[in-house]
Amino acid sequence: MALVKPHGKKKKLMPLLLEGAALAKELKKAKTLKQLKISSRETADLVMMGIGAFTPLTGFMGKKDWKGVCSDKFKLADGTFWPVPVTLSCSKEFAASLKKNEEICLVDEEAGTIMATMKVAEKYEMTKADKEHECKMIFRTNDVAGHPGVQKVMGQPDINLGGPVKVLSEAHFPETFKGIYMKPVETRKMFEEKGWSTIAAFQTRNPMHRSHEYLAKIAIETMDGVLIHQILGKLKEGDIPADVRADAINTLMDKYFVKDSSIQCGYPMEMRYAGPREALLHALFRQNFGCSHLIVGRDHAGVGDYYGPFDAQKIFDDIPKGALETQPLKIDHTFYCFKCDGMASMRTCPHSKEDRLMLSGTKLRKMLSEGENVPDHFSRPEVLEILKKYYAGLTEKVEIKLHSHAEGTHTEKK
């Protein structure tokens, strides 16, 4: 059997990253163009387009694309299925200075890296009502105070620019995440070399505890292998950094997974925390990476209590038939059951909640950050050691900072 085809009508990867002489020529031109500083999310989206993970997008979305994606039809203007907006914003002043089809240079606001050139085919205003509509459709809430995705959308400048891009950089990802960061062409090649055709992607922004391990092993039981695919873009405060996660996941795979049954790698997107809509996007770009399935468990890509625990599973039943080749592998809430004496789910365990140890990444982070003892069966001991070391390092940094501050205050009083 062959791998799933990339998303879109052409059924082939469409990376937008230039190389060699074409890259050198475009970089030279980019330095002569008007510069627009872009956010970390927009930078990450450019890299996703650059490596072909966002195939078949050719650039940032125009008004018709935005409108179609934000509707309950989940479609770009040309009819292609797409569940979450990929947009670029700028100030009214910058937009007013641009002519139609003018080329501009996009620069990462944090690193100052020239990321891309863009032909501005369209500029359209995003009123407060437009932003609220996007939030309501994509995040199912307009709660600016509590939802990180809503905060970002409502905080964006008031004009969106649409048009094709030529991507000139992969930002810091190849260097920062050497050995983890992979492009779709690389994962596809790896799957083909292994003879895999059925691959389940396991999405994670957390180190894997026992419940995550169980989900991945359910997939391995029925498929050729699993891709443990962690997010490398910027996360919300309190999430564990990617290098620590990678170390923990590698340790888990080495000690508790059959060799060659799993691969760990990462992708450069930022989380939207869009729950059900983001689950669809996760399946879409996993199709480009070559995965036939996406593991969708409890509260996939959620945050707080904005989504029902299995809304991200249900939404796959609401999209048009054939919209995605990559299918959801829906798994019920999993936990450790003391009476079953092992991992189980709501579908397999007949016992009461008093017999179950409920597992979550949020709960684990809270226990570790507050120095609490983690119950047996929550996580593998080797993984816990890595995480405890990370949190101990954080505590030391805080103590050193407080100590230095206290010394500075004392000196000033002298």
Secondary structure, DSSP 8 states (H G I E B T S, - for coil): ------SSTT-S----B--HHHHHHHHHHHTTSEEEEE-HHHHHHHHHHHTTTTTT--EE--HHHHHHHHSTT-B-TTS-B--S---EEE-HHHHHT--TT-EEEEEETTT--EEEEEE--EEEE--HHHHHHHHHHHTS---TTT-HHHHHHHTS-SEEEEEEEEE---TTHHHHTTTTB--HHHHHHHHHHHT---EEEEEESS---HHHHHHHHHHHHHSSEEEEEEE-S---TT---HHHHHHHHHHHHHHHS-TTSEEEEEE-------THHHHHHHHHHHHHHT-SEEEE-TTTT--TTSS-TTHHHHGGGTS-TTS-SSEEEE---EEEETTTTEEEETTT--S-GGGEEE--HHHHHHHHHTT----TTSS-HHHHHHHHHHHHHHHHHHHHHHHHHHHHHHHHH-
